[in-house]
Amino acid sequence: MDKPHRAVRLTLKMEADSPHELATALMNFAVQIERGEVSKGVSGGCSSGAIYELLHAPEQTHEAYFEQVREYLASKSGNAELKGACTKEQQDQ
């Protein structure tokens, strides 16, 4: 059984010349994600660069993900107990 995944997944390798430049690049990257401007690619500038892939599976719901986690854990250990998981309602609070 494959490991379950959430609806949105990001693979990112980002490098920068300083912690401040890395933080700035991450904040800018977050804005690009929020605007829907990120998919798969390479970017770079004077003081930072990144290789990234953003995957989106809109059919994957919060509830389906945790059900898949329970099934996955049960297949690995025979125990489907999932501690620390929250319901969608708890998450929205």
HELIX and SHEET records of a PDB file:
HELIX    1   1 PRO A   19  GLU A   34  1                                  16    
HELIX    2   2 HIS A   62  SER A   77  1                                  16    
HELIX    3   3 LYS A   88  ASP A   92  1                                   5    
SHEET    1   A 3 VAL A   8  ALA A  16  0                                        
SHEET    2   A 3 SER A  48  HIS A  56 -1                                        
SHEET    3   A 3 LYS A  40  GLY A  44 -1                                        
END                                                                             
